[in-house]
């Protein structure tokens, strides 16, 4: 039997980055091949070299990166030494690419349909009105509802998951022979993830398209790929058939990855809430300099929330619900592109639940279900249409400006993207210190002491205080974001997809950190996620949202072992590797 000719063959590839006047090798003698129609998944934690390997294939390395050894053969042609003109013709047409971050890879000034059409026009596949049917077909293929109308909208009118799907449509536009997909579904909920990955499988079967899948999700890789390649510190430590890697991993690092993958049988990390302990990071008013004292302590008379600069949490965890949400609604007015016809859309429609002190309450659901809008309403980042939110017994809609300022001190967010949530010009110390400075807590010296304690609390070395965000890994950035959220000793932390962009080892570390901080400090969490396995591990109570409404509520055990709503059962069935659960 004749052995198939590889579509892509990587031979002893080494890549280095120029840093501090010297070359640092980040990919070392990597070799692999991808056959026509085959899906090869490369897995590993942040910094393992998997995305750098993919970037070397497409010649999209950063300016300080270069191939220092080896070959990248695509249909027999060495791309490592091809001209830029040749690469321009290959990218998009023969090798498609789906990047991870939709926020920085879509033009905010162009309509989604025009951006997809541009990919078709550049390679002569369709122009003008002739591209329109293909654009609509692509949007429908990746699971975007009402594709005709959505094609005329801008990126800011799409949810994060929908923006990622638009990038996938662009990558598939020219029906490439090879599709490089770098974490293509990390921002997607499980049901949309399943539809997108099913479509990629259809491409490999019907069109002979090969997929080079970069992912930190080992369960997804094992379920979807023919071959799995495990990378660690720039080297391949294990490779083989997906079923073999999953059933009998040989390398200790692969075994660590498998142990860290959350599943429906994972052990819960939360315990019964206890009374919160003293918060070690809060500077007290006793340390305030006389020169700063006039402005450092807010006036208690101005706010129903403010006491003094408190070092002790406000109440024990057993004191009932910290947050009560009643019949909450948020209605948006949407104008159709071109016609100006307005329609009303209820993103949150009659939602109600409570968050007890010291508990983690999670909201799960598909992209567009209303879970992030609910979080934004609680954070005061969006306006309530009707209903009310009570925080510590006070209606948030009644707050005056200074009262709202004091409220923000007690409720802090941690967002999904650790790359975008930190100011690139601020050092770690400046980022963590900023909320203390804004709220005029402590002195410069005491704030620095607080930063040191907070870094220790989130398991970061004190030497990292002077680093900038680009010098940190994704997991380290998210730890900094958590430290910043804890700086003001909040009662409630709202975590909106706070671990979805992290590899499984870092994700496990962050989840353990959150559980430990809750036990020590009596924190309450509102945890927003599309990852049901993670939600089971971290939650005391779970609400399932669909189309702006809560369709099911219960404990993690009730929701995941005995789901009552068909939609909940669909979400559970779509989890990659769900069948692994014992």
N, C-alpha and C positions, 0 to 999 in steps of 0.2 A: 504493500500500500504506500502510495506517494505521500510524503510529509508535506503539509501545506506550507506555502511560503509566508513568512510573517509579514503583516502589514507594517508593523513598527517593531524595530529591533534596537534595543539600547545595549551598547557594548562598553563595559568598563567606564561608565560616565562618572566624571568628577567635576564638581562645580565649587568655585571659591568666591567669597565676597572680600572686597578690599576694605578693610576697617583699620583705622589707626595707623595707616602707612604700611600694613602688611596683609597678606592673603590669609583668610581663614577658610579652610576647606569644610564645606557643609554637606556635600554629597561625595561619597567615597566609593569609587569602583562599582557602581550600580549597573547590573545587567538584568534585562528582562525582555520578553517579547510578547506581542499581542497579535493574534491571528485575525483574519477578516471575520467579522461577526462575533468575535469573542468579547466578553466583559472581564477586564482585569481590574481588581480593586487594590489600591495601595492604602494601607492603614498604618496609623502610628500617632503618637501624641504631637502636640505643637512643638515645632523645632526638630522633628525627626527627619526632615528633608523631603517629604512626600510632595508638597506643593512646588518646591524648588525643582525637583525632577521633572514635574509636568511643565513648568515654565521653561525649562531648558529644551524640551521637545518643541515647543511653539516659539522658541527664541523670544520670550517675553520676560527675561530676567531683569532685575533692577539695574540701574546704571553701574553700580559698583560690583555687579555679578558677572562672571564669565566662566565658560567651559574651559577647564584646564587639562582635560584628558578624556579620551574615549570618543565614541561615535554615536550618533542618533540617526538611524537609517529608517526612512519612510519610503516605502515602495522601492527600496534599494538606494535611494538618494540620501546622502549625508547632510542632514539639516544643520548640523553644527557648523558647517563651512559653506552653506548656501548664501547667496547674496540677499540683501534686504528686499530687492525687487522680486526675487523668487519666493521669499517668505510671504510677501504681501499677497501674492497670487494664491499661495497655499492656505493661509489663514482664512478661516470662514468658509472657503469653498471645499477644500479637501480635509482640513482639520478644523472642526468646530470647537468652540470654547465656551463653557458656562462658568463664570466666576462666582465667588461666594457672596460678595457684598453687593446687594442691589442698590444701596444708597449712593455708592460712589461709581457705579458702572452704568447708570442711566442718565441721560441728559435731562435735567429738570425743565429745560425750555422747549423740548420737543415732545409732541404727542407720542404715545406708546406705539401706535400703528406706524407712524412715520419712521420711528427708529428701527422697527423690524423691516419695513420696506427698504430702508437704506441698506441693510445687509443683503437684500436681494438685488438691489440696483448696482451695488459696487461690483458684484460678480456676474452681472449681466443675466440674471435669472428672470427678472421681471422689472418693468419700470412703470411709473405713473399709475394710472388706474388699473392696469393689468396686474399690479402687485396686490391690489386690495383683497381679492378673493383668497390669495395665499396667506395674507396676514391674518384674516379672519379664521381661516382653517388652522393656522398655527396656534392662535390664542385659544381656540376651542379644544385643540389637541392637548394642551397643557392644563386644561381644567378651569379656564377663566369663564365665568358665566356671562351671558349677553355680550359675546365678543364683538359684535358690530358696534355697539355703543362704547364699549371699553376701549376699542382701538382709537377712538377720538379723544381719550382722556390723557391727562398728564401724570407723570410718576407720583406726584403728591396726592393724587386722587385714588391711588392704589394702596392696599395694605402691604405690609412688608412681605408677606407670603405671595401676594399677587405680583409684586415687583420681581421677586425671584422667578416666578413662572414666566414672566415676560422675557427675562434673560435666557431662560431655557428655550423659549420659542425662537429667540434670535440665534442661539447656537445651533438649532436644528434647521434653520431657514433654508439653507442651501443643500440639505441632505448630504452632509459630509461623510467621507469614508471612515473617519475617526473622530469621535467626540471626546474631548477632554472635559470632564465634569469635576470641578474642584469644589467639594462640599455642596453639591447642587440642591440638596434638600434640607440643609441644617436649619433653615428658617421656615420650613413648611410643617403644617400639622400632618398627623399620620395618614389621614385619608387622602389628602392631596398628594402627599409623598408617595403613597401607593399608586395613585393614578399616573403620576409622572414617571415613576420607575417602571410601571407596566408599559408605558409608551416607549421608554428606552429599550425594553426587552423586545417590543414589537419591531422597532427599527433594526435591531441586530438580527432578528429572524427574517424579516421580509426584505430588507435592503442590504444585508451584509455589512451594516455599519458596526464598527468596533467601538467599544466604550472603555476609556481610561478613567476609572472612577477613583477620585481622591476622597477619602472619608475618615473621620475619627470613630465612626460607628461600626464596630466589628460585627455586630449582629446583622446590620443592614448589608455589610459586605459579604458575609457568609451566605445570606439569603439570596442575594442578587447576582453575585459574580461567579464566573467559572473558575477563576484562579484568584487567590488572595496572596498579596505580597506584604509582609510586615517589615516596616522600617523603624530603626532606632538609632538615633545619633548619626544620621547620614548614611547608614549602611543597611543592607537587607539582612535580616537575621533569620527569616523563615519565609518560605514560599511553597505553594502547593495547591491542590484542589481545595475549594472552599469547604467541602464536607470533611476532608481530612484535617484541615487546620482547626475546625471547630470541634471535631470529635477527639483529636489526639494532638494537641499543640506540643511541639518539641522544645521550644525556647521558653525560658522563664519569663521573658518580657511578654510574649504572646499570652502566656497563662495569666499574667497580671492584667492584661487588657481584658481578657475574658471574665475574670473575677470582678472587674470594675463595671462591666456592662449592666445597667439596671434592667431588671425584668419583672414580670408580674409576681415572681416568687421571691423577690428581694426582701430582705428584712427591713422593717421600719426603723428609721433613725430617731423618731420622736418618742418622747416619754410623757407621762402625765406632767403638766406644768407645775412648777414650784414657784414659791415667792422669789422675785428677782433679787439678786445680790447688788452690792455697791458697784456702780459703773466706774471702772478704773481710768477712763479716758477723759472724764469731764473736768476741766479746770473750774475751780470754785471762785466765788466773788472775793474770797479772802486773799486771793493772789493778785487781785487787780491793782495796777499802779495808780497812785493818786491822780496822775495826769490823765488817765483814761477813765477814771471812775465816774465822771459826769455823764459819759455816754455808754459805759459798759453794761449797766444794769437797766433793763427795760422797766418802765413804770407799771407796777401791778394793776393800777387802776385803769390802765388802757386796755387790758386784755383779760378775758375770762380764763385764758390758758396759762398765763405767766405767773410764776411765783417769784422766788429769787433764783440766782444762778445755782441750780440744784445739782448736787452730786448724787442724790439718791433718787431712784425711780419713784414715780408718783404713787403707785398702788400695788398691792400684791396681786399675783396672777389669778387669785380666786375671786376677784371683785366683780365678776360678771363681764358683760360685753363692753369692750372698749369702743367698738364701732357698731352702729345699727343702721342698716340701709333699708329704706321703706319705699316701695313702689317707684323705684328710680327709673326715669325715662330721659333719653337724649335723642332728640329728633334733629336731623340735618335736612336742609333744603338743598337739593341738587338741581342744577340747570343743565339740560342736555346740550352737548356741543353742537354749535351751528344754529340750533333752533331757539335757544334761550328759554325753552319750556321748563318750568320748575316743577319738581316733584318732592315729596317729603319721604324721608327714610328714617325709620326708628332703629338706630344702632343698639340702643339699650331700651328694652320695652317691658317695664313693670318688674324690675329686678328687686328682690329683697332678701337680705341675710344679715347675720351678725358675725363679728369677729371677737371671740372671748379673749381676755387678757392671757398672754402667755401661750396662745395657740397659733397654729398655722392653718389658715383656711385657703384652699386652692380653688382656682377656677380653670377649667379645661374646656377646650372646644376648638373647632376649626378656625382658620384665619377668617376674620370677618364676623365671628360669632358675637362680638361685643365685649370680650373679656378685657382687652386693653383699654377700651373706652370706659368701662366701669372703673378700672384702676385710675385713669386720668381724671375722672370725676371726683374720686376720693382724694386724689392729690391736689385738687383745685386747679388743674391744668386745663379744664374744659368746663363749660357752663351747663348746669342742670336745667333740663326743660321742665320737668315736674318731678314730684316726689321729694325726698329729703335724705340727707346723710347726717346722722348724729355721731359726733366724736366726743367721747367722755360726757355725753349728755347734752352737748350743745349743737344746735343746727348750723351746719357750715354755711348755709345760704344767708344766715343772719349776721355773719361776721363783718365787722368793719376792717379797714385796711390794716391797722396795727394788730388787731386780733388775728387776722389771716396770717400776718408775719409770724406771730407767736405760734400759731397752729403748725406752720411749716417747720418749726423747730422740733416738733414732736412727731412728725411724720416725714420719713425720708425715703426716696426711691433708689433702686438699683436697676438700671436698664439693661437691655439685651446686649448691646454692642459695646464691649469695653474699649474698642478702638475709637468710637465716636463720643463716648460719654466723658472722656478726660480731655482737657485743653492741652493740645500738643506743645504749647509754649510754657506750661506750668510744670515744675518739678513735682515729684510725688509729694514732697512736704507741702508745697504750695497748694496742691489740689486738696489734700486732707485738711489743711489749715483754713481753707477758704470759708467753709460754713461757720467756723468759730469766729473768724474776722467779721463776716457779714452780720452775724448776730451779736457782735461785740462781747464775746465771752472771753474772759481772762486777759492776760497780757501776752506780749510777743514771746517772752520766755516760757510762760506756762503753756502757751499753745504748742510750742516746739516740744515740750515735755509730753504733751498729750499726743502729738503725732508719733513720738517714739513708742508710747504705750500702745497706741492703736496698731502700729505696724507689728509689734510683738503679738498683739491679740489676733491678728489675721495671718500669723506665721510668715511674716516677711522680715528680712534682715534690716537693721537700722541703717545700714550703708546704702539701701535703696532710696533713702529720702531725697538724695540729690539727683536721682535719675529722671530722665524725661520719658514719657509714655512709649516712644518708639524704641527705647532700650529695654522694654519689658516684654515678656511673653503675654499671650492672651489671658492665661490664668492669673498671672501676676497683676495684670491691669484690673481684672475683675476683683481681686483681693483689695486693691487700692480703692476701687469704687465702693466696696463694702465698708472699708475703714472710714472713708469719707462719710458714708451714710450713718455710721455709728458715732461720729465725732460729737454730735449734739445730744447724745444720750436719748435717742427717740424712744417712744413707746411702741410705734408701729413702723415696720419697714415694708414697703411695697416692692416686690421683686417681679419685674415684668420680663419673662423669658431670660432670667439672669444667668442660666447655665446652658442654654440651648446651643450657643456657639462654641462651647468648650469641648475638648476631647474627653473621653470617658474617665481617664485617670485624674485629670484636673477637676472634672465635674464632680467626681466622688469626693475629692478633697474639699471642694467648696460646699457641697451638701453637708459633709461632716462638720465643717466649720460653722455653718448656719445653725445646725442642730445644737452644737456645743454652746454657741453664743446665746441661743434661746434658753438653754438650761441655766446658764450662768447669770444672764441679765433679765430674764423674764420677758424677752421681746415677743411681740405679736407680729406675725407675718401674713400679708396677703400675697400668695404665690400664684403668678399667672404663668401657665405653661401649656404647650401642646403635647408634651411628653408625658404620657400617662404613667409609665413605669417610674419615672422620677417623682411624679406627684404622689404615687402610692408610698414611696419611701419617706417623704418629708411632711406629710399632711396629717392633721387631726380630723379635718372635715373637707369634703370635696363637693363642689357644685359644677355640674356639666351644663354649658351654655350652647345654645344653637339659635341663630337668627335673632339675637338680642334677648332671648329669654332663658331662664333656668329650666331645664327639662328633667333634671334628676339631682337629688341631693342625698348625701349619706356619708358614713365613715368610709375610709379607703377599702376596708374589707367588704362592706355592703356594695359599694360601687363596682369593685373589680371582681368579686367572687359571685355576686348575685345581681347583675345589672338588670333593671326593670325596663328601661327605655330602649327601643330599637337603635336609636342613634348612638347611645352609649355602647351597645354591643358592636356596632360598626367601628367605632373608634378603637375598641379593644382588639378587634380582629385585624386591624390594620397595623398594629405595632410590629415593627421588624423583630424577628426572633421571638415573638410571643409564644410560639410553640415550644420554645426551650424551657418555659416555666414548668417546674416539676409538679 
